Amino acid sequence: MSYKIVMDSAAEVNPRLVGKVVSVPLTVSISGKDYIADENMDIDTFRAEVRASKEPPRSSCPSPDAFCNAIGECDRVYIVAITSVLSGSYNSARLGLQMYLEENPGKKGYAFDSLNASGGEALVAEKIIELEEKGLEFEEIVKQVEEYIPTITTNVVLEDLSVLYKNGRLSKVAYVATSLIDLVAVLGLRNGELVKIAQARGVKRALKTLAETSIADIKAKGIKKITITHSAAPERAEALKATLEKEIEADIVIVPTGGLISMYAGEKGLVISY
């Protein structure tokens, strides 16, 4: 019996997932120019276009056909999508899966709303693999993954929140409050929604708050698997990893953000998921 995991490209394929998942790309656009947000996207050029444009960038989710076609041959399929609060990708994934199952009677499939993005979304795929390797039944895997999803935490530090605000992913209150007197927000994905969990004066203090908040939570929960993603900020990612390693023992991987998350994170964005 074979299985397949399909994710949209809001999830970064970290080293633990290479060769184990299929990624369906979203599309990001700026100034009338479209970029396919896959592994071949020129993210640096896109960032430059965003900086030069007066208009905010936009994104569009994969079509149901794209999800359906990505499944291919397998007995069981799991689709993992970015939080439905921020994108229509989950609804598209459900429709694509329905199309596939109607065309392939006897197959099993399920689409998960990850309530997350980036490294947090990828953790859902890792959980599916873990449970499949234990030999659990399809229905039990679905049950356990649905129970696991709300426990995933993603924390974020972004220097520039303008794209999130202009695209309606961040409230005006949160945006204005952190745009004054050099305040930098520490954001978090909670129940699929992006919210402000702390703020600090300046980036250095915000990064320190991110590390301290995450470490306390990781210790309390006994987390052993962590993903750090970054948007053109490898030095910040490595510094966060080093700080974590002084305090906890865990499998920590660092991955650059793909096209969609880079669009929202802008320059020097840092994300931790566990």
WOQUIJO-V67665 format. One record per helix or strand of 3 or more residues. SS is the DSSP state (A for helix, B for strand). FROM is the first residue (numbers start at 1). LEN is the number of residues. Records with the same first field share a line. If there is no record, write none. Layout:
BEGIN
SS = FROM-LEN + FROM-LEN
END
This chain:
BEGIN
B = 3-6 + 22-3 + 26-5 + 33-5 + 58-3 + 76-6 + 108-6 + 154-4 + 183-8 + 193-9 + 225-7 + 251-6 + 269-5
A = 43-10 + 64-8 + 89-15 + 118-16 + 138-12 + 162-5 + 172-8 + 203-19 + 234-14 + 259-7
END
